[in-house]
Amino acid sequence: MTALPTCPTCDAVVPVPADVVANELISCPDCGSDLEVVSLNPLTLDLAPDVEEDWGE
Ligand SMILES: [Zn+2]
């Protein structure tokens, strides 16, 4: 694996584990954004949905 994905927020290259799987959540080391692996081939990251808020109440 040679092409590393870039952060959609800050465009930094985000290192991913060799055994990364689809839908895995990764934090951008540069801006701290929560990113989700939306595709493995090619490796693509997108902003993870905010699952912690807007649920119930
Ligand atoms: Zn970033």
N, CA, C, O and the ligand as a Tripos MOL2 file, in Angstrom:
@<TRIPOS>MOLECULE
protein
  229   227    58     0     0
PROTEIN
NO_CHARGES

@<TRIPOS>ATOM
      1 N           0.8570   -1.1980    0.0000 N.3       1 MET1
      2 CA          0.0000    0.0000    0.0000 C.3       1 MET1
      3 C           0.8840    1.2360    0.0000 C.2       1 MET1
      4 O           1.6660    1.4460    0.9280 O.2       1 MET1
      5 N           0.7630    2.0400   -1.0220 N.am      2 THR2
      6 CA          1.6550    3.1920   -1.1230 C.3       2 THR2
      7 C           0.9100    4.5120   -0.9720 C.2       2 THR2
      8 O           1.4340    5.4550   -0.3780 O.2       2 THR2
      9 N          -0.3030    4.5870   -1.5020 N.am      3 ALA3
     10 CA         -1.0280    5.8470   -1.4680 C.3       3 ALA3
     11 C          -1.7840    5.9930   -0.1540 C.2       3 ALA3
     12 O          -2.7070    5.2330    0.1380 O.2       3 ALA3
     13 N          -1.3800    6.9690    0.6200 N.am      4 LEU4
     14 CA         -2.0880    7.2260    1.8670 C.3       4 LEU4
     15 C          -3.1930    8.2450    1.6150 C.2       4 LEU4
     16 O          -3.0380    9.1630    0.8100 O.2       4 LEU4
     17 N          -4.3050    8.0690    2.3140 N.am      5 PRO5
     18 CA         -5.4210    9.0020    2.1310 C.3       5 PRO5
     19 C          -5.1120   10.3460    2.7670 C.2       5 PRO5
     20 O          -4.2400   10.4630    3.6270 O.2       5 PRO5
     21 N          -5.8440   11.3540    2.3260 N.am      6 THR6
     22 CA         -5.6650   12.6720    2.9120 C.3       6 THR6
     23 C          -6.9230   13.0880    3.6540 C.2       6 THR6
     24 O          -8.0290   12.6520    3.3340 O.2       6 THR6
     25 N          -6.7310   13.9370    4.6450 N.am      7 CYS7
     26 CA         -7.8370   14.4270    5.4580 C.3       7 CYS7
     27 C          -8.7100   15.3880    4.6350 C.2       7 CYS7
     28 O          -8.1930   16.3340    4.0420 O.2       7 CYS7
     29 N         -10.0240   15.1490    4.5970 N.am      8 PRO8
     30 CA        -10.9090   16.0440    3.8370 C.3       8 PRO8
     31 C         -11.0260   17.4240    4.4670 C.2       8 PRO8
     32 O         -11.4770   18.3680    3.8190 O.2       8 PRO8
     33 N         -10.6280   17.5430    5.7070 N.am      9 THR9
     34 CA        -10.7320   18.8280    6.3870 C.3       9 THR9
     35 C          -9.4880   19.6850    6.1880 C.2       9 THR9
     36 O          -9.5900   20.8600    5.8360 O.2       9 THR9
     37 N          -8.3090   19.0960    6.4130 N.am     10 CYS10
     38 CA         -7.0910   19.9110    6.3720 C.3      10 CYS10
     39 C          -6.1190   19.4600    5.2940 C.2      10 CYS10
     40 O          -5.0750   20.0830    5.1010 O.2      10 CYS10
     41 N          -6.4530   18.3730    4.5850 N.am     11 ASP11
     42 CA         -5.6370   17.9050    3.4690 C.3      11 ASP11
     43 C          -4.3150   17.2910    3.9050 C.2      11 ASP11
     44 O          -3.4300   17.0800    3.0750 O.2      11 ASP11
     45 N          -4.1700   17.0060    5.1750 N.am     12 ALA12
     46 CA         -2.9560   16.3460    5.6370 C.3      12 ALA12
     47 C          -3.0200   14.8660    5.2920 C.2      12 ALA12
     48 O          -4.1010   14.2820    5.2200 O.2      12 ALA12
     49 N          -1.8630   14.2680    5.0800 N.am     13 VAL13
     50 CA         -1.8190   12.8280    4.8460 C.3      13 VAL13
     51 C          -2.0720   12.1110    6.1650 C.2      13 VAL13
     52 O          -1.4200   12.3870    7.1720 O.2      13 VAL13
     53 N          -3.0230   11.1930    6.1450 N.am     14 VAL14
     54 CA         -3.4010   10.4850    7.3600 C.3      14 VAL14
     55 C          -2.8950    9.0480    7.2920 C.2      14 VAL14
     56 O          -3.3200    8.2800    6.4300 O.2      14 VAL14
     57 N          -1.9920    8.6830    8.1940 N.am     15 PRO15
     58 CA         -1.5100    7.2980    8.2170 C.3      15 PRO15
     59 C          -2.6050    6.3620    8.7090 C.2      15 PRO15
     60 O          -3.2890    6.6630    9.6880 O.2      15 PRO15
     61 N          -2.7710    5.2400    8.0390 N.am     16 VAL16
     62 CA         -3.7880    4.2710    8.4500 C.3      16 VAL16
     63 C          -3.1140    2.9400    8.7460 C.2      16 VAL16
     64 O          -2.0750    2.6250    8.1670 O.2      16 VAL16
     65 N          -3.7020    2.1600    9.6450 N.am     17 PRO17
     66 CA         -3.1380    0.8350    9.9450 C.3      17 PRO17
     67 C          -3.1410   -0.0490    8.6950 C.2      17 PRO17
     68 O          -3.9840    0.1200    7.8140 O.2      17 PRO17
     69 N          -2.2050   -0.9810    8.6230 N.am     18 ALA18
     70 CA         -2.1130   -1.8680    7.4630 C.3      18 ALA18
     71 C          -3.3480   -2.7510    7.3600 C.2      18 ALA18
     72 O          -3.7230   -3.1880    6.2720 O.2      18 ALA18
     73 N          -3.9800   -3.0100    8.5100 N.am     19 ASP19
     74 CA         -5.1440   -3.8900    8.5110 C.3      19 ASP19
     75 C          -6.4400   -3.0990    8.6220 C.2      19 ASP19
     76 O          -7.4380   -3.5960    9.1430 O.2      19 ASP19
     77 N          -6.4170   -1.8660    8.1280 N.am     20 VAL20
     78 CA         -7.5930   -1.0100    8.2000 C.3      20 VAL20
     79 C          -8.7700   -1.6640    7.4690 C.2      20 VAL20
     80 O          -8.5990   -2.3220    6.4430 O.2      20 VAL20
     81 N          -9.9600   -1.4640    8.0240 N.am     21 VAL21
     82 CA        -11.1500   -2.0390    7.4020 C.3      21 VAL21
     83 C         -12.1370   -0.9240    7.0750 C.2      21 VAL21
     84 O         -12.0440    0.1760    7.6200 O.2      21 VAL21
     85 N         -13.0670   -1.2080    6.1950 N.am     22 ALA22
     86 CA        -14.0730   -0.2250    5.8110 C.3      22 ALA22
     87 C         -14.8820    0.1960    7.0250 C.2      22 ALA22
     88 O         -15.1660   -0.6100    7.9110 O.2      22 ALA22
     89 N         -15.2440    1.4590    7.0530 N.am     23 ASN23
     90 CA        -16.0470    2.0560    8.1200 C.3      23 ASN23
     91 C         -15.2640    2.2440    9.4170 C.2      23 ASN23
     92 O         -15.8300    2.6370   10.4380 O.2      23 ASN23
     93 N         -13.9590    1.9640    9.3750 N.am     24 GLU24
     94 CA        -13.1510    2.1970   10.5610 C.3      24 GLU24
     95 C         -13.0180    3.6990   10.8060 C.2      24 GLU24
     96 O         -12.9240    4.4840    9.8630 O.2      24 GLU24
     97 N         -13.0110    4.0810   12.0570 N.am     25 LEU25
     98 CA        -12.8750    5.4940   12.3990 C.3      25 LEU25
     99 C         -11.4270    5.7980   12.7650 C.2      25 LEU25
    100 O         -10.8000    5.0870   13.5500 O.2      25 LEU25
    101 N         -10.9180    6.8680   12.1770 N.am     26 ILE26
    102 CA         -9.5360    7.2800   12.3980 C.3      26 ILE26
    103 C          -9.5300    8.7660   12.7000 C.2      26 ILE26
    104 O         -10.2780    9.5360   12.0980 O.2      26 ILE26
    105 N          -8.6850    9.1620   13.6320 N.am     27 SER27
    106 CA         -8.5660   10.5830   13.9230 C.3      27 SER27
    107 C          -7.4200   11.1790   13.1240 C.2      27 SER27
    108 O          -6.3320   10.6080   13.0560 O.2      27 SER27
    109 N          -7.6740   12.3230   12.5270 N.am     28 CYS28
    110 CA         -6.6180   13.0080   11.8050 C.3      28 CYS28
    111 C          -5.5710   13.4970   12.8040 C.2      28 CYS28
    112 O          -5.9120   14.1790   13.7700 O.2      28 CYS28
    113 N          -4.3030   13.1560   12.5800 N.am     29 PRO29
    114 CA         -3.2470   13.5630   13.5190 C.3      29 PRO29
    115 C          -2.9720   15.0530   13.4590 C.2      29 PRO29
    116 O          -2.3450   15.6100   14.3610 O.2      29 PRO29
    117 N          -3.4340   15.6950   12.4100 N.am     30 ASP30
    118 CA         -3.1390   17.1020   12.2020 C.3      30 ASP30
    119 C          -4.1970   18.0070   12.8100 C.2      30 ASP30
    120 O          -3.8740   18.9070   13.5840 O.2      30 ASP30
    121 N          -5.4750   17.7720   12.4620 N.am     31 CYS31
    122 CA         -6.5310   18.6680   12.9360 C.3      31 CYS31
    123 C          -7.4550   17.9930   13.9390 C.2      31 CYS31
    124 O          -8.2970   18.6510   14.5510 O.2      31 CYS31
    125 N          -7.2980   16.6620   14.1130 N.am     32 GLY32
    126 CA         -8.0860   15.9800   15.1240 C.3      32 GLY32
    127 C          -9.4860   15.5960   14.6830 C.2      32 GLY32
    128 O         -10.2800   15.1160   15.4920 O.2      32 GLY32
    129 N          -9.7990   15.8000   13.4110 N.am     33 SER33
    130 CA        -11.1210   15.4410   12.9290 C.3      33 SER33
    131 C         -11.3160   13.9300   12.9780 C.2      33 SER33
    132 O         -10.3820   13.1610   12.7520 O.2      33 SER33
    133 N         -12.5540   13.5160   13.2800 N.am     34 ASP34
    134 CA        -12.8780   12.0980   13.2310 C.3      34 ASP34
    135 C         -13.2040   11.7240   11.7900 C.2      34 ASP34
    136 O         -14.1190   12.2780   11.1810 O.2      34 ASP34
    137 N         -12.4460   10.7850   11.2620 N.am     35 LEU35
    138 CA        -12.6120   10.4010    9.8690 C.3      35 LEU35
    139 C         -13.0480    8.9560    9.7620 C.2      35 LEU35
    140 O         -12.6630    8.1160   10.5750 O.2      35 LEU35
    141 N         -13.8540    8.6730    8.7500 N.am     36 GLU36
    142 CA        -14.3270    7.3220    8.5280 C.3      36 GLU36
    143 C         -13.7760    6.8000    7.2070 C.2      36 GLU36
    144 O         -13.7370    7.5170    6.2070 O.2      36 GLU36
    145 N         -13.3540    5.5440    7.2190 N.am     37 VAL37
    146 CA        -12.8740    4.9250    5.9810 C.3      37 VAL37
    147 C         -14.0890    4.5470    5.1440 C.2      37 VAL37
    148 O         -14.8270    3.6220    5.4850 O.2      37 VAL37
    149 N         -14.2870    5.2640    4.0570 N.am     38 VAL38
    150 CA        -15.4630    5.0220    3.2300 C.3      38 VAL38
    151 C         -15.1440    4.1070    2.0490 C.2      38 VAL38
    152 O         -16.0540    3.5670    1.4190 O.2      38 VAL38
    153 N         -13.8700    3.9340    1.7510 N.am     39 SER39
    154 CA        -13.4750    3.0640    0.6490 C.3      39 SER39
    155 C         -12.0740    2.5370    0.9140 C.2      39 SER39
    156 O         -11.2240    3.2440    1.4560 O.2      39 SER39
    157 N         -11.8430    1.2890    0.5260 N.am     40 LEU40
    158 CA        -10.5210    0.7040    0.7420 C.3      40 LEU40
    159 C          -9.6680    0.7470   -0.5190 C.2      40 LEU40
    160 O          -8.4400    0.7350   -0.4390 O.2      40 LEU40
    161 N         -10.3030    0.7950   -1.6650 N.am     41 ASN41
    162 CA         -9.5520    0.7620   -2.9200 C.3      41 ASN41
    163 C         -10.1750    1.7000   -3.9370 C.2      41 ASN41
    164 O         -11.0840    1.2990   -4.6640 O.2      41 ASN41
    165 N          -9.7130    2.9250   -4.0050 N.am     42 PRO42
    166 CA         -8.5760    3.4530   -3.2380 C.3      42 PRO42
    167 C          -9.0050    3.8580   -1.8280 C.2      42 PRO42
    168 O         -10.1860    4.0600   -1.5480 O.2      42 PRO42
    169 N          -8.0130    3.9680   -0.9560 N.am     43 LEU43
    170 CA         -8.3010    4.3820    0.4130 C.3      43 LEU43
    171 C          -8.8530    5.8070    0.4180 C.2      43 LEU43
    172 O          -8.1970    6.7480   -0.0280 O.2      43 LEU43
    173 N         -10.0650    5.9360    0.9290 N.am     44 THR44
    174 CA        -10.7010    7.2420    0.9420 C.3      44 THR44
    175 C         -11.2770    7.5110    2.3200 C.2      44 THR44
    176 O         -11.8950    6.6400    2.9320 O.2      44 THR44
    177 N         -11.0690    8.7160    2.7950 N.am     45 LEU45
    178 CA        -11.5990    9.1030    4.1050 C.3      45 LEU45
    179 C         -12.6580   10.1790    3.9340 C.2      45 LEU45
    180 O         -12.5830   11.0200    3.0380 O.2      45 LEU45
    181 N         -13.6490   10.1300    4.8220 N.am     46 ASP46
    182 CA        -14.6410   11.1930    4.8390 C.3      46 ASP46
    183 C         -14.8870   11.5430    6.3050 C.2      46 ASP46
    184 O         -14.5500   10.7680    7.2000 O.2      46 ASP46
    185 N         -15.4630   12.6860    6.5390 N.am     47 LEU47
    186 CA        -15.7500   13.0710    7.9150 C.3      47 LEU47
    187 C         -16.7350   12.0900    8.5260 C.2      47 LEU47
    188 O         -17.7580   11.7680    7.9220 O.2      47 LEU47
    189 N         -16.4250   11.6180    9.7230 N.am     48 ALA48
    190 CA        -17.3180   10.6920   10.3990 C.3      48 ALA48
    191 C         -18.5410   11.4460   10.9010 C.2      48 ALA48
    192 O         -18.4260   12.5790   11.3680 O.2      48 ALA48
    193 N         -19.7010   10.8270   10.8070 N.am     49 PRO49
    194 CA        -20.9040   11.4780   11.3250 C.3      49 PRO49
    195 C         -20.8250   11.6290   12.8350 C.2      49 PRO49
    196 O         -20.2400   10.7930   13.5240 O.2      49 PRO49
    197 N         -21.4070   12.6820   13.3330 N.am     50 ASP50
    198 CA        -21.4050   12.9330   14.7660 C.3      50 ASP50
    199 C         -22.4650   12.0770   15.4480 C.2      50 ASP50
    200 O         -23.6150   12.4950   15.5780 O.2      50 ASP50
    201 N         -22.0830   10.8950   15.8770 N.am     51 VAL51
    202 CA        -23.0700    9.9800   16.4380 C.3      51 VAL51
    203 C         -23.3780   10.2590   17.9020 C.2      51 VAL51
    204 O         -24.3210    9.7080   18.4690 O.2      51 VAL51
    205 N         -22.5690   11.1250   18.5030 N.am     52 GLU52
    206 CA        -22.7370   11.3520   19.9360 C.3      52 GLU52
    207 C         -23.8400   12.3480   20.2590 C.2      52 GLU52
    208 O         -24.2760   12.4430   21.4060 O.2      52 GLU52
    209 N         -24.2900   13.0850   19.2630 N.am     53 GLU53
    210 CA        -25.2900   14.1040   19.5600 C.3      53 GLU53
    211 C         -26.5300   13.9430   18.6940 C.2      53 GLU53
    212 O         -26.5280   13.2060   17.7080 O.2      53 GLU53
    213 N         -27.5870   14.6470   19.0810 N.am     54 ASP54
    214 CA        -28.8430   14.6320   18.3390 C.3      54 ASP54
    215 C         -29.5310   13.2750   18.3350 C.2      54 ASP54
    216 O         -30.2300   12.9290   17.3830 O.2      54 ASP54
    217 N         -29.3340   12.5200   19.3860 N.am     55 TRP55
    218 CA        -30.0290   11.2510   19.5010 C.3      55 TRP55
    219 C         -30.9920   11.3240   20.6870 C.2      55 TRP55
    220 O         -30.5590   11.4410   21.8340 O.2      55 TRP55
    221 N         -32.2840   11.2550   20.4150 N.am     56 GLY56
    222 CA        -33.2840   11.2550   21.4680 C.3      56 GLY56
    223 C         -33.4150   12.5980   22.1610 C.2      56 GLY56
    224 O         -32.8580   13.5990   21.7100 O.2      56 GLY56
    225 N         -34.1400   12.6130   23.2370 N.am     57 GLU57
    226 CA        -34.4170   13.8260   24.0140 C.3      57 GLU57
    227 C         -35.0470   14.9050   23.1520 C.2      57 GLU57
    228 O         -35.3460   15.9920   23.6450 O.2      57 GLU57
    229 ZN         -7.1220   16.9010    9.2820 Zn       58 ZN58
@<TRIPOS>BOND
     1     1     2 1
     2     2     3 1
     3     3     4 2
     4     3     5 am
     5     5     6 1
     6     6     7 1
     7     7     8 2
     8     7     9 am
     9     9    10 1
    10    10    11 1
    11    11    12 2
    12    11    13 am
    13    13    14 1
    14    14    15 1
    15    15    16 2
    16    15    17 am
    17    17    18 1
    18    18    19 1
    19    19    20 2
    20    19    21 am
    21    21    22 1
    22    22    23 1
    23    23    24 2
    24    23    25 am
    25    25    26 1
    26    26    27 1
    27    27    28 2
    28    27    29 am
    29    29    30 1
    30    30    31 1
    31    31    32 2
    32    31    33 am
    33    33    34 1
    34    34    35 1
    35    35    36 2
    36    35    37 am
    37    37    38 1
    38    38    39 1
    39    39    40 2
    40    39    41 am
    41    41    42 1
    42    42    43 1
    43    43    44 2
    44    43    45 am
    45    45    46 1
    46    46    47 1
    47    47    48 2
    48    47    49 am
    49    49    50 1
    50    50    51 1
    51    51    52 2
    52    51    53 am
    53    53    54 1
    54    54    55 1
    55    55    56 2
    56    55    57 am
    57    57    58 1
    58    58    59 1
    59    59    60 2
    60    59    61 am
    61    61    62 1
    62    62    63 1
    63    63    64 2
    64    63    65 am
    65    65    66 1
    66    66    67 1
    67    67    68 2
    68    67    69 am
    69    69    70 1
    70    70    71 1
    71    71    72 2
    72    71    73 am
    73    73    74 1
    74    74    75 1
    75    75    76 2
    76    75    77 am
    77    77    78 1
    78    78    79 1
    79    79    80 2
    80    79    81 am
    81    81    82 1
    82    82    83 1
    83    83    84 2
    84    83    85 am
    85    85    86 1
    86    86    87 1
    87    87    88 2
    88    87    89 am
    89    89    90 1
    90    90    91 1
    91    91    92 2
    92    91    93 am
    93    93    94 1
    94    94    95 1
    95    95    96 2
    96    95    97 am
    97    97    98 1
    98    98    99 1
    99    99   100 2
   100    99   101 am
   101   101   102 1
   102   102   103 1
   103   103   104 2
   104   103   105 am
   105   105   106 1
   106   106   107 1
   107   107   108 2
   108   107   109 am
   109   109   110 1
   110   110   111 1
   111   111   112 2
   112   111   113 am
   113   113   114 1
   114   114   115 1
   115   115   116 2
   116   115   117 am
   117   117   118 1
   118   118   119 1
   119   119   120 2
   120   119   121 am
   121   121   122 1
   122   122   123 1
   123   123   124 2
   124   123   125 am
   125   125   126 1
   126   126   127 1
   127   127   128 2
   128   127   129 am
   129   129   130 1
   130   130   131 1
   131   131   132 2
   132   131   133 am
   133   133   134 1
   134   134   135 1
   135   135   136 2
   136   135   137 am
   137   137   138 1
   138   138   139 1
   139   139   140 2
   140   139   141 am
   141   141   142 1
   142   142   143 1
   143   143   144 2
   144   143   145 am
   145   145   146 1
   146   146   147 1
   147   147   148 2
   148   147   149 am
   149   149   150 1
   150   150   151 1
   151   151   152 2
   152   151   153 am
   153   153   154 1
   154   154   155 1
   155   155   156 2
   156   155   157 am
   157   157   158 1
   158   158   159 1
   159   159   160 2
   160   159   161 am
   161   161   162 1
   162   162   163 1
   163   163   164 2
   164   163   165 am
   165   165   166 1
   166   166   167 1
   167   167   168 2
   168   167   169 am
   169   169   170 1
   170   170   171 1
   171   171   172 2
   172   171   173 am
   173   173   174 1
   174   174   175 1
   175   175   176 2
   176   175   177 am
   177   177   178 1
   178   178   179 1
   179   179   180 2
   180   179   181 am
   181   181   182 1
   182   182   183 1
   183   183   184 2
   184   183   185 am
   185   185   186 1
   186   186   187 1
   187   187   188 2
   188   187   189 am
   189   189   190 1
   190   190   191 1
   191   191   192 2
   192   191   193 am
   193   193   194 1
   194   194   195 1
   195   195   196 2
   196   195   197 am
   197   197   198 1
   198   198   199 1
   199   199   200 2
   200   199   201 am
   201   201   202 1
   202   202   203 1
   203   203   204 2
   204   203   205 am
   205   205   206 1
   206   206   207 1
   207   207   208 2
   208   207   209 am
   209   209   210 1
   210   210   211 1
   211   211   212 2
   212   211   213 am
   213   213   214 1
   214   214   215 1
   215   215   216 2
   216   215   217 am
   217   217   218 1
   218   218   219 1
   219   219   220 2
   220   219   221 am
   221   221   222 1
   222   222   223 1
   223   223   224 2
   224   223   225 am
   225   225   226 1
   226   226   227 1
   227   227   228 2
@<TRIPOS>SUBSTRUCTURE
     1 MET1         2 RESIDUE 1 A MET
     2 THR2         6 RESIDUE 1 A THR
     3 ALA3        10 RESIDUE 1 A ALA
     4 LEU4        14 RESIDUE 1 A LEU
     5 PRO5        18 RESIDUE 1 A PRO
     6 THR6        22 RESIDUE 1 A THR
     7 CYS7        26 RESIDUE 1 A CYS
     8 PRO8        30 RESIDUE 1 A PRO
     9 THR9        34 RESIDUE 1 A THR
    10 CYS10       38 RESIDUE 1 A CYS
    11 ASP11       42 RESIDUE 1 A ASP
    12 ALA12       46 RESIDUE 1 A ALA
    13 VAL13       50 RESIDUE 1 A VAL
    14 VAL14       54 RESIDUE 1 A VAL
    15 PRO15       58 RESIDUE 1 A PRO
    16 VAL16       62 RESIDUE 1 A VAL
    17 PRO17       66 RESIDUE 1 A PRO
    18 ALA18       70 RESIDUE 1 A ALA
    19 ASP19       74 RESIDUE 1 A ASP
    20 VAL20       78 RESIDUE 1 A VAL
    21 VAL21       82 RESIDUE 1 A VAL
    22 ALA22       86 RESIDUE 1 A ALA
    23 ASN23       90 RESIDUE 1 A ASN
    24 GLU24       94 RESIDUE 1 A GLU
    25 LEU25       98 RESIDUE 1 A LEU
    26 ILE26      102 RESIDUE 1 A ILE
    27 SER27      106 RESIDUE 1 A SER
    28 CYS28      110 RESIDUE 1 A CYS
    29 PRO29      114 RESIDUE 1 A PRO
    30 ASP30      118 RESIDUE 1 A ASP
    31 CYS31      122 RESIDUE 1 A CYS
    32 GLY32      126 RESIDUE 1 A GLY
    33 SER33      130 RESIDUE 1 A SER
    34 ASP34      134 RESIDUE 1 A ASP
    35 LEU35      138 RESIDUE 1 A LEU
    36 GLU36      142 RESIDUE 1 A GLU
    37 VAL37      146 RESIDUE 1 A VAL
    38 VAL38      150 RESIDUE 1 A VAL
    39 SER39      154 RESIDUE 1 A SER
    40 LEU40      158 RESIDUE 1 A LEU
    41 ASN41      162 RESIDUE 1 A ASN
    42 PRO42      166 RESIDUE 1 A PRO
    43 LEU43      170 RESIDUE 1 A LEU
    44 THR44      174 RESIDUE 1 A THR
    45 LEU45      178 RESIDUE 1 A LEU
    46 ASP46      182 RESIDUE 1 A ASP
    47 LEU47      186 RESIDUE 1 A LEU
    48 ALA48      190 RESIDUE 1 A ALA
    49 PRO49      194 RESIDUE 1 A PRO
    50 ASP50      198 RESIDUE 1 A ASP
    51 VAL51      202 RESIDUE 1 A VAL
    52 GLU52      206 RESIDUE 1 A GLU
    53 GLU53      210 RESIDUE 1 A GLU
    54 ASP54      214 RESIDUE 1 A ASP
    55 TRP55      218 RESIDUE 1 A TRP
    56 GLY56      222 RESIDUE 1 A GLY
    57 GLU57      226 RESIDUE 1 A GLU
    58 ZN58       229 GROUP 0 **** ****
